[in-house]
């Protein structure tokens, strides 16, 4: 059975309703030749199919490349609301964003940034800034919401910003009404073409990793893990903020247990070694910890992916350094 995003849209005119500029930006982001024939590229991306002699776009094409996607899929928008306090009694600001899915993620993220706090303090002559929330976690939730929501549901995505928390709510529960524990760390996409397009644009990493990544981002920021709530009607992610302890979050890396982020004892010792020595090559890492090339490569890749380590130089002279 085809998903909603695979259904052909016979009322969508590729000459009048298609936004070539948005498509070109996507192609550049995905590393695809921007001079490619439009219909051929769309077909290869899964954004339509032939019906007789005519090429018809599907709903995924509308969601990502239409000039006015809401003219064809009315519910494809995001409502962002900033409330006063911790309840919905009083609204400070509200915006309904109508655009293609990638733009919706950007606009909703900017709304959250506008309505959350930035703290700083001075230690000697050095200023240290800290954001109220890790925006990469919020962005991950927004991407999940627009990618995995049920587009046959006439409701839209909501982003609610309170004094003490942020909520991202998307229509439709987990596909197949599976319990959350059954899909944690696994991929169960509802909109296969949309997810594929986000991956091609490097907006989605390993499938099924979104929930874990949000947890890691929050822990690294010094906050508690997000709270997930799944019903048949919706999926909600809640990020609980620091409240009046925002300034205490400066340098939160010192306050968390690195094992909570999935690091093993060897990787933690390696981070401490980098802090003391300033940097090591892969060969030095192998010698110091008596490792095989496969193990050292896996460790270093994981530490870079989690944002602890960066690589400088090329080939055998590459040195791995701690990201401060």
Secondary structure, DSSP 8 states (H G I E B T S, - for coil): ---GGGSB-TT--TTTTB-HHHHHHHHHHHT--TTS-HHHHHHHTTSEEEETTEEEEBHHHHHHHBSSGGGT-TT-EEEEEEESTTSSS-EEEEEEEES-HHHHHHHHHHHHHHTS-EEEEEETTEEEEEESS-HHHHHHHHHHHHHHS-TTSS--EEEEE-SSEEEEEEES-SGGG--HHHHTTS---S-HHHHHHHHHTT---STT-HHHHHHHHHHHTT----EEEE-SSEEEEEEE--GGGGGGGTTGGGGS-GGGGT--HHHHHHHHHHHHHS-EEHHHHHHHHT--HHHHHHHHHHHHHTTSEEEESSGGG-EEEE--
